[in-house]
Amino acid sequence: MLLAADLDAGKKPQQSDLFLDLDPRGESLLAKRLTDSLGSDSHSIELAVDVDRDGSTFDLITKLPDASDEHFISTSKELALLLTKAQNAGTIKAGICVVLTGTMGSNS
């Protein structure tokens, strides 16, 4: 676990510059975890945004759908660092940041 002092000393979360293509088993597991977390019948997520200024988590997330591969990776890294800092502040339980790219909408 990284501590605030670790971040000040220049330690950062483990990150990668690569995209990971999930095999069918991985896709199925991820879909199940997301469905279990979000509720399969809701088809939506309620969201209340308190901070939407430049550089905020919300601001960064809204830039991801249209980002180039390079910008997607760099923004994902910024998000992971924001998560690490928040976890060190004690406001969020320790966890991981997974940033996905894909398609959305009807299959028909």
VENJO-V420222 format. One record per residue. N is the residue number from 1. RES is the residue in one letter. PHI is phi in whole degrees, 0 to 359 (999 if undefined). Layout:
[[N/RES/PHI] [N/RES/PHI]]
This chain:
[[1/M/999] [2/L/276] [3/L/257] [4/A/305] [5/A/297] [6/D/296] [7/L/295] [8/D/296] [9/A/278] [10/G/98] [11/K/283] [12/K/229] [13/P/296] [14/Q/292] [15/Q/223] [16/S/221] [17/D/261] [18/L/250] [19/F/272] [20/L/247] [21/D/271] [22/L/280] [23/D/284] [24/P/306] [25/R/294] [26/G/295] [27/E/299] [28/S/297] [29/L/296] [30/L/297] [31/A/300] [32/K/296] [33/R/296] [34/L/294] [35/T/297] [36/D/297] [37/S/285] [38/L/263] [39/G/90] [40/S/290] [41/D/265] [42/S/283] [43/H/59] [44/S/199] [45/I/231] [46/E/277] [47/L/223] [48/A/243] [49/V/256] [50/D/269] [51/V/234] [52/D/231] [53/R/289] [54/D/307] [55/G/87] [56/S/286] [57/T/304] [58/F/299] [59/D/301] [60/L/295] [61/I/297] [62/T/292] [63/K/272] [64/L/293] [65/P/302] [66/D/255] [67/A/283] [68/S/292] [69/D/304] [70/E/296] [71/H/290] [72/F/301] [73/I/294] [74/S/294] [75/T/292] [76/S/301] [77/K/294] [78/E/299] [79/L/297] [80/A/297] [81/L/293] [82/L/299] [83/L/297] [84/T/300] [85/K/297] [86/A/294] [87/Q/295] [88/N/291] [89/A/284] [90/G/88] [91/T/271] [92/I/227] [93/K/296] [94/A/301] [95/G/191] [96/I/236] [97/C/248] [98/V/244] [99/V/249] [100/L/247] [101/T/238] [102/G/182] [103/T/245] [104/M/222] [105/G/121] [106/S/289] [107/N/280] [108/S/273]]
